[in-house]
Amino acid sequence: MSTLLYNGVIRTMAGTTVSALVVKNGRIVYAGSDSGALAFGAESTLDLEGRCVLPGFVDSHTHILLTEEQYHRLDLRGVRSADEIVRRGRAFLAENTLPDGGWLVGYGFDIPCPGRETADAISTEIPVILDRVCGHIGAGNGPALSLAGFSDHPDGILRETELDRLKRCSPGIDPARTVERLETVGARMAAAGITGVHSDDLGPEGVRWSVLLDACRTLEKRNACSVRLWQEWEAPDPESLRQGPLSQPLRSFQGSDWLKVGNIKLIGDGSLGAKTAFVRDDYIGEPGNRGISVYTQEEMDELVALCHGENLQVACHAIGDGAVERFVNAVEKAMKADPKPLRHRVVHCQFGDKDLYRRMGALGMGADIQPAFVPTDASLAVEYMGKERADSSYAWKTLLRSGVVCGGGSDSPVEDFSPIYGIHCAVNRPDGRGGVFLPEQRLTVEEAVRLYTTGPAVLAHDTENTGTLEAGKMADLVVLSADPFTCPPELLNTIYPVLTMAGGRITYQR
């Protein structure tokens, strides 16, 4: 099957703008003028009506299965008090029947963490978890805490590894529904112009690799894949590495067109909102509190060296400057012992300094940044870190100038997975209060678009297939309602996808 797309403003992101593409068997065979495309005699045609076309967007850090799961859980976004959490929780139980052995999981609140008293007020008959929007602090009720073996937490508030332990006791994502969940969330993401994701779905609430592999194969056989999946794998210690990813034959960058082994995901610290991000200096007003470092430097060195030696890219969740520094130190040691262009990545990279970013660039490292974090976190950065440290936070312009390859992610379900919203936040940097947060760190439209196109392709070592619209590459593209390169910056967030294509198949059409 071949298709001619013509009469467009096709920004290839390879330095050219053309008007036509010819797609055959899932790949682009021609990118150029309308007249030149006619020579291919395509079987079908699509008039782009002068609209802008970009390479399909790729979210460089998300949790695709957990994103879909949130549509079926207790939604706590926007609550303003513990009492409102209780009301929503009781209403959810009154309107929904949980399966036998089911847990009530509430997600998304962004207020001071409620404790066991609030969770117990929802129910003492079934286990209840209340999970903050960041996923790094939460609370359980009596039954949940008991099942997880916590007898010394009277307030029920858990952080980091303790919260992970509680989550692992819950049923989590039903493996039997993985195909359905992937298909549904794939359709949602296609509607946002997304054709690929770098996703962390093998963590404490995730599924097994074999389950994910079977689900993707099922969708591929049905020709029902909407997004290409680059799968991250959480492995917190050497034994988990050996029993998990190292027991599989594939390594980073290997797999099929629709499912590839991505990187090993390490959790280096916590979150800013929970005050568990590991920072070099104390949080403002909290002497002695520098957050939580999950690993000592020696432990981090061992894990990175093990992955590096096995040709596995490492992506380390590191928000605080202390966590970023610890990971960069480990990569530096691994690269000195055995130079390899794996392009290890810092996920989030919210706090740092020019020296850290210079070292990252020199090591060929990448960063998965979340532009949508700025409206949410700008005020917290100043309140918790102080103005001096806040002034060097979310420093995307500095990262790029330091030679760090950046990918744009949403960390969904933490933030909305819309890449258009991410581009808007990268260019305009709204502070959530009607102002602009560190305007000197604003990106150009081209830099922002590259976060979701060429950046992820470079990070995934997949530039032969994705990232630009050129002959020989996969026919992954999005047609937009307006051209972000000519649109007034303040109107970027009004743009929307009109059509999305992945592998030459239309996955969304407005």
TATA-V404949 format. One line per field, one symbol per residue. burial: 1 if it has 16 or more other C-alpha atoms within 10 Angstrom, else 0. A space follows every 50 residues. Layout:
burial: ???
This chain:
burial: 01111111111110001111111101111111110010010100000100 11111111111111111111000111000001001101100100000000 00111111111011111111111001111111111111111111100101 00000111110111111011011010011011101111111111111111 11111110100100111011000111111111111101001001110000 11100001111111111111111111111010100000011111100001 11111111101111111111111111111111011000000111111111 11100111111011111111111111111111011000111111111111 01111111111111101111111111111110000111001111101111 11111111111010111111111111111111110000000110111111 1111101100
